[in-house]
């Protein structure tokens, strides 16, 4: 099973055989984290670097890397990700 992580969002999973993949990165950045020991993984896909580009409205939330990164790492930590054991891959920025 594969789950697509849309732009300006992230997904964290644990103990599941699921592939996380992003849409076309373009000028965006994808950050993948995998802790095999604790079976925790996540994928973050963002386009804009700083909070000044955040768009928060009732019908849409488009958040920057600056806004999403703390949320992403907090959720990984909540899922018991051991960052000293984790592998991190960063891609994109064309």
C-alpha positions as CSV (number, residue, x, y, z in Angstrom):
1,X,0.0,0.0,0.0
2,X,1.2,3.5,-0.8
3,X,0.1,6.8,0.6
4,X,0.8,10.1,-1.2
5,X,1.9,13.0,1.0
6,X,0.6,16.2,-0.6
7,X,2.6,19.4,-0.8
8,X,2.6,21.5,2.4
9,X,2.0,18.5,4.6
10,X,3.5,15.4,6.3
11,X,2.6,11.9,7.4
12,X,4.0,9.7,10.2
13,X,3.4,6.0,10.4
14,X,4.4,3.2,12.7
15,X,4.5,-0.6,12.6
16,X,2.9,-0.7,9.1
17,X,4.1,-1.9,5.8
18,X,3.2,1.3,3.9
19,X,5.2,3.3,1.4
20,X,5.0,7.0,1.8
21,X,5.7,9.0,-1.4
22,X,5.4,12.6,-2.4
23,X,3.9,14.3,-5.4
24,X,6.3,15.8,-7.9
25,X,8.7,17.9,-5.7
26,X,9.5,20.6,-8.3
27,X,11.0,23.4,-6.2
28,X,9.8,21.8,-3.0
29,X,11.7,19.8,-0.4
30,X,11.0,16.3,0.7
31,X,12.4,15.0,4.1
32,X,12.1,11.3,4.9
33,X,12.8,9.8,8.3
34,X,13.0,6.1,9.0
35,X,13.7,4.5,12.4
36,X,13.8,0.8,11.6
37,X,14.4,-0.3,15.2
38,X,11.2,1.2,16.4
39,X,9.4,0.9,13.1
40,X,8.6,4.6,12.8
41,X,8.8,6.6,9.6
42,X,7.6,9.8,8.2
43,X,7.7,12.0,5.1
44,X,7.4,15.8,5.0
45,X,6.9,17.7,1.7
46,X,7.0,21.5,1.8
47,X,7.4,24.3,-0.8
48,X,7.9,27.6,1.0
49,X,10.8,28.0,3.4
50,X,9.5,30.6,6.0
51,X,6.4,31.4,7.9
52,X,5.9,34.6,6.0
53,X,4.5,32.4,3.1
54,X,2.0,30.5,5.3
55,X,-1.6,30.7,4.1
56,X,-4.1,29.8,6.8
57,X,-7.8,30.2,5.9
58,X,-10.9,28.3,6.8
59,X,-10.8,26.2,3.6
60,X,-7.1,25.8,3.2
61,X,-3.8,25.6,5.2
62,X,-0.6,25.8,3.2
63,X,2.3,25.8,5.7
64,X,5.9,26.5,5.1
65,X,8.9,24.3,6.1
66,X,9.5,26.6,9.1
67,X,5.9,25.9,10.4
68,X,5.8,22.2,9.5
69,X,9.2,21.0,10.6
70,X,8.5,21.4,14.4
71,X,5.1,19.7,14.0
72,X,6.7,16.8,12.0
73,X,9.5,16.2,14.5
74,X,7.1,16.4,17.4
75,X,4.9,13.8,15.9
76,X,7.9,11.5,15.1
77,X,8.9,11.9,18.8
78,X,5.3,11.1,19.9
79,X,5.6,7.8,17.9
80,X,8.8,7.0,19.8
81,X,11.2,7.7,16.9
82,X,14.8,7.3,18.1
83,X,16.6,10.1,16.2
84,X,20.0,8.6,17.1
85,X,19.0,5.5,15.2
86,X,17.0,7.1,12.4
87,X,18.0,7.6,8.8
88,X,17.2,10.9,7.2
89,X,16.9,11.6,3.4
90,X,16.4,15.1,2.0
91,X,15.6,15.6,-1.6
92,X,14.4,18.3,-4.0
93,X,15.0,22.0,-4.4
94,X,15.2,22.1,-8.2
